[in-house]
Amino acid sequence: MTSSDVTDPGNALSPTHRLPSEVMAQIFMWLQIFYRGNLEWSGGDARSLSSWIRVTHVSQRWRDIALSSKALYSTILTHNLQYSKEMLEHSGSVALSLIDSVDFRTEGMWNRKELQELVIAVLPRVRRLWLDRQSLEFLRRHLEMSNLAFEELYLRQWDSFRPTIFPTSLRYLRLHWCLFHSYEWLSKLSNMVELTIVPAYNGTLVAVDVLLDILDKMPRLISLEISTIFRSEPAQANRVSPISPKLRYLKVVHDCPEPLIEFFPWLTFAPRFTIDALIQSSLNPIVDWLPTICAQVGHHLKASTMVLRRANLTWGGDYSGSEMHFHEGAEEEPYFRLRLFLSSRDMFRAWLWSIEALPLGEIESLTMDAPTHVVDWINTPWRTLHTLHRLLLRSEQTSSTFLDFLVAQHAKNDPPSAQFAPFPSLQELELCSIEYDGDLKSKLLGTLAKRMNRGLKLRKLVFRNSNISEDSIKQLSEVVDIVERHGEKKGRR
């Protein structure tokens, strides 16, 4: 729909015209937030933040709704004076966000007196600041004004500043690629709710003991993102109790696991939480630390009110990224995700063993995005998943070893429910991108027949992007209740 459609009588019949005005206003607000998020987290072009204004050109009703929503006009962009003046004109008295959108194309903007006067005038109304190094020289002295009460601050590539720029009202702080000489000043920000620290490559790193002391001074903190911490020297020996804030979200990015092992035991989590850990090292010793990390996370999970129900494991191949993440429900965010760079399949197999320390007793769904011949199915903790009812294999290689595993006899000390075959509760099996011919035909048919004879008949079998024929589907229907094919892979049938 364009501005030429404004007078079109059919406009009134469109679905959007039947939505209440307050719903449309909220949609416009989310559109603005979307563009803002692209800028903050992916370093996108700040100019895109003004793209939402196009909704006012669609129809008179949309324009009226937008003009009546003062919050839509609360963002000031420093690269575009005319746009910012129009925003101020329509913003009424709402709190403002000031985003430093000056870049190399407009780097001289901060020298313009008109921009300086506008920024100084709006600072007392600003609750949210997004500042790049371009604004450093001009804003440094003005951020110390006593009448400022901003709640959220995002600093990117600032090479120096005085801690006095942070008011006690500050609740959200993101420090990206800034150069620090120390971190102790953070402990004065006792009202902090969300904290992000991503040091510059040549910046000072925060030690584990210093970080824990800082977190202790932030009792309201619920979200922490931290990159590249280093071990305390000497090791944290004086601490006797965990930190006081109960985290709901933790994201850590590191190139070695040792500092994380020192860090994790002292954390405290809310009854429901998310942990996202990325270890970027591809060195073999990383495997030696994985059981400890999983044991520490497993301790926190067991103390929570959550239950692991869904698991996803991905192996990208030699010297590629691997990932495991666990969910509580189908629509939940993963509340434990571990991403690693594993340099060999042996490391991947060792990694699978490390999850033995996690509470897997209620896992119902498992997605394995790795060649099945890489996984030593019989000799991994996955063999004890007695509640598993859905298994999805995203691999072109469904090995005979895996099919043998599905009908293998368990060890004598296994629970009685597992004495006949692994995955006794398995109801759905999904195979992706496999070549269904030759040995696999007879092997899969024989495996499913054996499970059926043992009272473990599969309810549903799904093939995705496979070359399976209609005749083969009919054969499998004798040992499976439902057989489905979605998509088709070129190849022999």
C-alpha positions in Angstrom: 0.0 0.0 0.0 1.4 3.5 -0.9 0.3 7.1 -0.5 -1.6 6.8 -3.8 -4.0 4.4 -2.1 -5.1 6.8 0.6 -8.3 7.7 -1.1 -9.0 4.2 -2.3 -12.4 3.1 -0.9 -11.0 -0.5 -0.7 -8.6 0.7 2.0 -11.4 0.6 4.6 -11.9 -3.1 3.9 -8.3 -4.1 4.4 -7.6 -6.2 7.6 -5.3 -3.5 9.1 -8.1 -1.0 9.0 -10.2 -3.3 11.2 -7.5 -3.2 13.9 -8.1 -0.9 16.9 -6.0 2.3 16.8 -4.1 1.4 20.0 -3.1 -2.0 18.4 -1.8 -0.2 15.3 0.1 2.2 17.4 1.8 -0.7 19.2 2.7 -2.3 15.9 4.3 1.0 14.8 6.3 1.1 18.0 7.6 -2.5 17.6 8.7 -1.5 14.1 10.7 1.3 15.5 12.2 -1.0 18.2 13.1 -3.5 15.4 15.2 -1.0 13.6 16.8 0.2 16.8 17.7 -3.4 17.7 19.4 -3.9 14.3 21.6 -0.9 15.1 22.6 -1.9 18.6 23.4 -5.5 18.1 24.5 -5.8 14.5 26.1 -2.4 14.0 23.6 -1.5 11.3 23.2 1.9 9.7 21.7 4.4 12.2 19.9 6.0 9.2 17.5 3.0 9.1 16.1 4.1 12.5 14.0 6.7 10.6 12.5 4.1 8.2 9.5 3.6 10.4 8.2 7.1 9.4 7.1 5.5 6.1 4.0 4.2 7.8 2.7 7.8 7.9 2.6 7.8 4.1 0.3 4.8 3.8 -3.1 6.3 4.6 -4.7 9.1 6.5 -5.7 6.8 9.3 -2.2 5.5 9.8 -0.8 9.0 9.8 -3.4 10.1 12.4 -2.5 7.1 14.6 1.2 7.8 14.3 0.9 11.5 15.1 -1.2 10.7 18.2 1.5 8.3 19.5 4.0 10.6 21.2 6.3 7.7 22.1 7.0 7.2 18.4 8.8 10.5 18.3 11.0 10.0 21.2 14.3 9.1 19.4 16.8 11.9 18.5 19.3 11.1 15.8 22.4 13.3 15.7 23.2 12.8 12.0 19.9 14.4 10.9 19.0 17.7 12.5 15.8 18.2 10.5 14.5 14.7 11.5 15.4 15.3 15.1 13.6 18.7 15.2 10.5 17.1 13.8 10.7 14.4 16.4 10.9 17.0 19.2 7.9 18.9 17.7 5.7 15.8 18.0 7.1 14.2 21.1 5.2 16.3 23.6 6.8 15.7 27.1 7.7 12.0 26.8 11.2 10.8 27.8 13.7 10.8 25.0 16.3 8.5 23.5 19.5 10.1 22.1 21.4 8.0 19.6 24.7 9.2 18.2 24.2 8.3 14.6 27.1 10.4 13.3 29.5 8.2 11.3 32.4 8.7 8.9 30.0 10.2 6.3 28.9 12.9 8.7 31.8 13.1 11.1 31.9 16.9 11.1 28.4 17.1 12.5 29.5 17.4 16.1 31.3 20.6 15.3 28.1 22.3 14.3 26.8 24.7 16.9 23.2 23.9 16.0 23.6 20.2 16.8 25.4 21.0 20.1 22.7 23.4 21.2 19.9 20.8 20.4 21.7 18.0 22.3 22.3 20.2 25.4 18.7 21.3 25.3 17.3 17.8 25.3 19.7 16.0 27.7 17.6 16.6 30.8 14.7 14.7 29.1 16.9 11.9 27.9 16.5 8.5 29.6 18.3 6.4 27.1 21.8 7.3 25.6 23.5 5.4 22.7 26.9 7.0 22.2 29.7 6.3 19.8 33.3 7.6 19.9 32.3 10.4 17.5 30.5 12.1 20.4 33.2 11.6 23.0 34.9 15.0 23.0 31.7 17.1 23.0 29.6 15.1 25.4 32.1 14.1 28.0 31.8 17.3 30.0 28.0 17.6 29.6 27.3 14.1 30.9 28.5 15.3 34.3 25.5 17.7 34.6 23.8 17.2 37.9 20.3 17.3 36.4 20.7 14.2 34.2 18.8 11.1 35.1 19.2 8.7 32.2 18.4 5.1 33.0 20.1 3.3 30.0 23.5 3.9 28.6 25.2 2.2 25.6 28.8 3.3 25.1 30.7 2.0 22.0 34.4 2.5 21.3 35.0 5.1 24.0 38.6 5.2 24.8 38.4 7.1 28.1 35.8 8.5 30.5 35.3 9.4 34.1 32.9 7.2 36.2 31.2 10.3 37.4 29.2 10.4 34.2 27.0 7.6 35.5 24.0 8.8 37.6 22.6 6.6 40.4 19.4 6.2 38.3 21.3 4.1 35.7 19.8 0.6 35.4 21.0 -0.6 32.0 24.6 -0.3 30.9 26.2 -1.7 27.8 30.0 -1.2 27.3 31.1 -2.4 23.9 34.8 -2.3 22.8 35.7 0.4 25.3 39.2 0.8 26.8 39.3 0.5 30.6 42.0 0.9 33.1 39.9 -0.6 36.0 36.4 -1.8 36.7 35.9 -1.2 40.4 33.9 1.9 39.7 31.0 -0.3 38.5 30.3 -1.4 42.1 28.8 2.1 42.7 26.0 1.4 40.3 23.8 -0.4 42.8 20.5 0.0 40.8 21.8 -2.0 37.8 19.4 -4.4 36.2 21.2 -5.3 33.0 25.0 -5.2 32.5 27.0 -5.9 29.3 30.8 -5.8 29.2 32.7 -6.4 25.9 36.2 -5.0 26.3 38.3 -3.7 23.4 40.8 -6.2 22.0 43.7 -4.2 23.5 41.7 -3.2 26.6 42.1 -4.3 30.3 40.2 -7.5 31.1 38.2 -7.9 34.2 39.4 -10.5 36.7 36.9 -13.1 38.1 37.3 -11.9 41.7 36.8 -8.3 40.7 33.7 -9.2 38.7 32.2 -11.2 41.5 32.7 -8.3 44.0 31.1 -5.9 41.5 28.1 -8.2 41.1 27.7 -8.4 44.8 27.0 -4.6 44.9 24.2 -5.0 42.3 21.4 -6.8 44.2 18.8 -6.0 41.5 20.9 -7.4 38.6 19.0 -10.0 36.5 21.0 -10.0 33.2 24.7 -10.2 32.7 26.7 -10.5 29.4 30.4 -10.7 29.8 33.3 -11.4 27.3 36.8 -12.5 28.1 37.4 -12.6 31.8 40.6 -13.9 33.4 41.4 -16.0 36.4 42.1 -14.3 39.7 45.6 -14.2 41.0 45.7 -15.7 43.5 42.5 -17.8 43.0 39.4 -16.7 44.7 40.1 -18.1 48.2 38.4 -15.5 50.4 34.9 -15.8 49.0 32.6 -18.0 51.2 29.2 -17.5 49.7 27.6 -17.0 46.2 26.8 -13.5 44.8 23.6 -11.9 46.0 21.7 -11.1 42.7 19.7 -13.9 41.2 20.4 -13.9 37.5 17.7 -14.6 34.9 20.1 -14.4 32.0 23.8 -15.0 31.6 25.8 -14.9 28.4 29.6 -15.5 28.5 32.0 -15.5 25.5 35.5 -16.7 26.1 38.4 -18.3 24.4 39.3 -20.7 27.2 37.2 -22.5 29.8 39.4 -22.1 32.9 38.1 -18.7 34.1 34.5 -19.9 33.6 35.1 -22.8 35.9 36.3 -20.4 38.6 33.3 -18.1 37.9 30.3 -20.4 37.6 30.2 -21.9 41.2 29.7 -18.5 42.8 26.7 -17.4 40.7 23.1 -17.5 41.9 20.2 -17.9 39.6 16.4 -17.2 39.7 14.1 -20.3 39.6 14.0 -19.9 35.8 17.0 -18.7 33.9 19.0 -18.8 30.6 22.7 -19.6 30.3 24.4 -19.0 26.9 28.1 -19.9 26.8 30.4 -19.6 23.8 33.9 -21.0 24.1 35.9 -20.0 21.0 39.0 -22.1 21.5 39.5 -25.2 19.2 42.4 -26.6 21.3 42.1 -30.2 22.4 42.5 -29.4 26.2 39.0 -27.9 26.1 37.5 -31.4 26.3 39.2 -31.9 29.7 37.2 -29.0 31.1 33.8 -29.8 29.6 32.6 -32.3 32.3 33.4 -29.7 35.0 31.5 -26.9 33.2 28.5 -29.2 32.6 28.6 -30.4 36.2 28.5 -26.8 37.5 25.6 -25.9 35.2 23.9 -29.1 36.1 24.1 -28.1 39.8 22.3 -24.8 39.0 19.7 -26.6 36.8 18.9 -29.1 39.5 18.4 -26.3 42.0 15.9 -24.6 39.7 12.2 -25.2 39.0 12.9 -26.1 35.4 12.8 -29.5 33.6 14.9 -30.3 30.5 12.5 -31.6 27.8 14.1 -30.7 24.5 17.7 -31.1 23.4 19.5 -30.1 20.2 23.0 -31.1 19.3 24.9 -29.9 16.2 28.4 -30.8 15.0 29.7 -28.6 12.1 32.5 -30.9 11.2 36.3 -30.8 11.8 37.4 -27.3 13.0 33.8 -26.0 12.9 31.3 -24.8 15.5 29.4 -27.3 17.5 26.4 -26.5 19.7 24.1 -28.0 22.3 21.1 -26.3 23.7 18.2 -27.4 25.9 14.7 -26.1 26.1 11.9 -26.6 28.6 9.0 -26.3 26.1 8.4 -25.9 22.4 8.2 -22.1 22.5 10.7 -21.4 25.2 14.1 -19.8 24.7 17.0 -22.2 25.3 17.9 -21.8 28.9 21.2 -23.7 28.5 23.3 -23.4 25.4 26.9 -24.3 25.0 28.7 -23.4 21.7 32.2 -24.7 21.0 34.7 -25.1 18.2 35.7 -28.7 18.2 38.6 -29.8 16.0 37.8 -33.5 15.6 35.1 -36.1 15.8 36.9 -37.5 18.9 36.4 -34.2 20.6 32.8 -34.3 19.6 32.3 -37.7 21.1 34.0 -36.6 24.3 31.7 -33.6 24.3 28.7 -35.9 24.2 30.0 -37.6 27.3 30.3 -34.3 29.2 26.5 -33.8 29.3 26.2 -36.8 31.6 26.3 -34.3 34.5 23.1 -32.5 33.2 19.6 -33.6 34.4 18.4 -35.4 31.3 15.9 -37.7 32.9 12.9 -35.9 31.4 14.1 -35.3 27.8 11.3 -35.9 25.4 12.7 -34.6 22.1 16.2 -34.9 20.7 17.5 -33.3 17.4 20.9 -34.5 16.3 22.5 -32.5 13.5 25.6 -34.7 13.0 26.4 -37.8 10.9 25.1 -40.7 12.9 28.3 -42.7 12.3 30.2 -40.0 14.3 28.1 -40.6 17.4 29.0 -43.7 19.5 25.3 -44.3 20.4 25.7 -47.4 22.5 28.4 -45.8 24.7 27.0 -42.4 25.4 24.7 -41.1 28.1 22.0 -40.7 25.4 21.3 -44.4 25.7 19.5 -43.8 29.0 16.9 -41.4 27.7 13.9 -43.5 28.7 11.4 -40.7 28.3 12.4 -39.8 24.7 9.4 -39.9 22.4 10.7 -37.9 19.4 14.0 -38.2 17.6 15.1 -36.1 14.6 18.3 -36.9 12.7 19.5 -34.2 10.3 22.1 -36.1 8.5 22.5 -37.6 5.1 24.2 -40.6 6.7 22.0 -42.8 8.8 24.4 -45.5 9.7 23.8 -49.2 10.3 25.5 -48.7 13.7 22.6 -46.4 14.8 20.0 -48.8 13.5 21.7 -51.6 15.4 21.6 -49.4 18.5 17.8 -49.0 18.3 17.4 -52.8 18.9 20.4 -53.3 21.1 20.1 -55.1 24.4 21.0 -52.9 27.4 23.4 -53.7 30.1 22.1 -55.7 33.1 22.3 -52.8 35.5 20.0 -50.7 33.3 16.4 -49.9 34.6 13.8 -52.6 33.8 12.1 -50.2 31.4 15.1 -50.3 29.2 15.8 -54.0 29.2 14.4 -54.7 25.7 15.7 -51.7 23.6 17.0 -48.1 23.9 14.4 -45.3 23.8 11.5 -47.4 25.0 9.1 -44.5 24.8 10.1 -43.5 21.2 7.0 -42.7 19.2 8.3 -40.4 16.3 11.4 -40.8 14.2 12.3 -38.2 11.6 15.1 -38.7 9.0 16.4 -35.8 6.9 18.1 -35.9 3.5 19.0 -39.6 3.5 19.6 -41.9 0.5 17.0 -44.5 1.0 18.3 -47.4 -1.1 20.4 -50.6 -0.9 21.2 -51.8 2.6 19.4 -49.0 4.3 16.0 -50.2 3.0 16.3 -53.7 4.5 18.1 -52.5 7.6 15.5 -49.9 8.6 12.6 -52.2 7.8 14.2 -55.0 9.9 15.0 -52.7 12.8 11.5 -51.3 13.0 10.0 -54.8 12.7 12.1 -56.0 15.7 11.0 -53.0 17.8 7.3 -53.8 16.9 7.8 -57.4 17.9 9.1 -56.2 21.3 6.0 -54.1 21.8 7.8 -50.9 20.8 6.0 -50.1 17.6 6.8 -46.7 16.2 3.8 -44.4 15.8 5.2 -42.1 13.1 8.1 -42.1 10.7 8.9 -39.0 8.7 11.3 -38.6 5.7 12.3 -35.1 4.7 14.1 -34.4 1.4 14.5 -38.1 0.8 14.4 -40.2 -2.3 12.1 -42.8 -0.7 9.5 -44.3 -3.2 5.8 -45.0 -2.7 6.5 -48.7 -2.7 8.9 -48.3 0.2 6.4 -46.2 2.1 3.9 -49.0 1.8 6.4 -51.6 3.1 7.2 -49.4 6.1 3.5 -48.9 6.8 3.3 -52.5 7.9 5.6 -51.8 10.9 4.8 -48.1 11.5 1.4 -46.5 12.1 2.1 -43.4 10.0 4.7 -42.8 7.3 5.1 -39.4 5.8 7.3 -37.9 3.1 8.0 -34.1 2.9 10.0 -32.8 0.0 12.0 -35.0 -2.4 15.6 -35.5 -2.9 17.0 -36.2 -6.4 18.5 -39.6 -6.7 17.7 -43.2 -7.3 14.4 -44.6 -6.1 
